[in-house]
Structures are given as C-alpha cells and as structure tokens.
Amino acid sequence: MYDGGKIIFGIIIFLAIVTFPFYSNIGKAVTKPDPKLDTPEIKKLTEKKCVESKEFMRAEHMKLLNQWRDSVVRERNRIYTSSEGRLYQMSLQNTCMKCHSNKKKFCDECHKYADVNPYCWDCHLQPKESES
Amino acid sequence: MSINRREFLKFAGLTIAGVGLSATNPFFRNSTEAIQVSPMPEALKAKRWAMVIDIRKFKTEDDYKRVIEACHSIHNVPNFGNPKDEIKWIWTEDYEHAFPGQENPYLPESLKHKPFILLCNHCENPPCVRVCPTKATFKRPDGIVMQDMHRCIGCRFCMAACPYGARSFNYRNPRPFIKEPNPEYPSRMIGVVEKCTFCTERLDKGLMPACVEKSNGAMIFGDLSDPNSEVRKVLSQHYSIRRKQELGTQPGVFYIIGGDENAG
C-alpha cells in the first residue's frame, strides 16, 4: 500500500472527529423534559381540560396552531369548536397562554429537548412570568 | 417455497383493500383535518368597509394625538424616535403632500398648513396585493387589505407599490421600542412590513376601529355598499376627496375638507 502510514493516520483523525459527539457525551445524563401544568390559572380551574385531549395536543398541537393561525388571519374565523363541542377563541396569546402562563416550563422545556425553534415568540408576546 | 398465481392474487387483493380502508379510516387520518371553525357571532359584517375623515372636526393638536396614540398603543407600534426607521399605521401630513397635484397657491392659509390624518386606504385595487410574492398581503372579501405577518418575507415590494406610503418596514427589532406592550395583541419582528388593518381584531369583537372610537365623530366607519350606512349618508351630503384618485386604486378613505370653517 502506497503511503499506508499517511492513510491510516488520516483515517484515525477522521474517525476521531466523526465520533466526537458520541464520546464527548458519554456518561452525561440528559435530563428528560418535564413540562409543568401547575400554573395558578390552571390550579383555579375546576375542570382541568385543554382544547382537545392531552394525547392529541401532545402530538398535534403544532398542526392545530397552524390551522388556527390561517383560519383567524386569512378566513376571519376566530371560534374553534372542539371535538367535545365546546367553543374557544382561537388565539395563542389570549387563549392558550391565559392558562399555560408558564412558557418556560410549558413550551421551552420540550422544545429545547427536541431542539425545535418555533418562531411564535418573535412576534407574539409571552405572558409575564414570575421568576421562581 | 414459491407462491402460485392464485395465492399471489389473493394477497394482492387483500393489500389493496387494506390500503383503501386505511385511507377512509379516521384512525389513520390527520385528525386536525376535520377542524370546525366559525366567525365570532358579534363580528361586524360588510361588503366594503370604508372610512370618512371629516378634517374640519380636527381642531387642536390633541385631536390628532389622541387618535394616533389610540391606534399605536393597542397595536404595539414601536417608536424608534427617528424618522428613518419610523413605523406608522396612522399619521399626519400636510395638504400639499397628502394630495399632490391638487394643491394651488390660493388655498386658504389654514388649509395649507393643516395636518391631515393619513392611513392605509384599503384600496379596491390594491397594488400592494398584486406585487406580494407570498400572498402575505391579501384583500378580504369585505374590502380590508390585510397582512399575514407569518408569511411576510420582508421583500418590501408592497412598499414600493403603495402610492400612499402606508407601509412601514421593521429595519430593527421593534420589541424594545414598544413603551407599554398590549398583551392582547402581537408585536412584529425585524424584517417584516406592517400597516393599518382597519382594526380587524376589533371588528370581530363588534367594535369600531380604535381611531374612529377616539375621534369624537371626526372619523366615520361603515359599509360603502349599504346605501343606508353612515358613511354613505355623510358622503352624499358633503363633497369629499380621496388621495391620488387618478391612479385608479379606488381608495376606501374619504376626506371631507370643508371651506371657511377651517379658518380659525
């Protein structure tokens, strides 16, 4: 093999760089996201129910929010009828965040873990949170 | 083991049936598809929203300030304190600049220097809508030229197209320059164009636009297609002008100028 030493040396450096994320993270436990629902507003509710079921919201909240957005801005429909027949105003700031007033613990917790960066808060104002 | 023709056909048939079933089965469908939405019951409806501004009724500086402040405070319009970066939904301009081509040297002195309230004209043929490459700006069936900030890419074609200078670009992050943010309404971000929306969010709640509410009757808002509406009544009784009518955009904002009563 011509230049065998150089090639093997190159391969070792290549492997070292490629596997860097793995060995640099060995032994570091990543804390599981732990979104909190214990805002004062939710505690006050007698019937603790979101717009749709927990499972649905967990899986589909981003699609639901996108549809709410288009429907409000473009079609002038502001009322959402849930699958249980209850009515809600479709508004991130005035409906969602009125209950989930803990953006840091409710939104960011999972979004950070999953490394997704929705741009909602570039424009929409987040509720004022008490630092605790 | 090989399968014979008969077994293959059976299997293929079952597969096709399975695929067909799963497409109609709600379990496999995106469950947000069946979303049920409706307009607010108290929303004000019209075929063509329009505004009449009775400039005779704007007398003191406070009359202008009250109206502008009402709009800019509820819509989180930033104040950069610098005319280059200025964001304006509703603003003032003198006659000569508001109505170019209609000025003459013999206008009453009072009119020459009187500020006029300007805002987006919500044109019948909006040039900004024609040029928008992402359909972020669109005309609603009720005549309001609306902006979808989620779609705006900040190309500023609309600003070039608008003959009225009604659009402002966020050259800087507006957040730190909003004095008292209204938590009920979003702000904008750096790199989007914004303008007056005729208070769509208030119309949906059954309220008049903020400027109209605060104008003490100097601004009138209503349905141009309804002959009994207040705007039509006012327009039929007074001579009114519109900005740059010759361009054919058919502005939806009318101005009543009046004559001598402007003096003083």
Interface residues (C-beta under 8 A of the other chain):
Chain A: F56 E60 K63 L64 Q67 R69 S71 V73 R74 E75 R76 N77 R78 I79 Y80 T81 Q89 M90 Q93 N94 Y119 D122 C123 H124 L125 P127 K128
Chain B: N30 S31 T32 I35 Q36 V37 S38 P39 M40 P41 A43 N76 F138 R140 M146 D148 M149 H150 P181 P183 E184 Y185 P186 S187 R188 M189 T200 D204
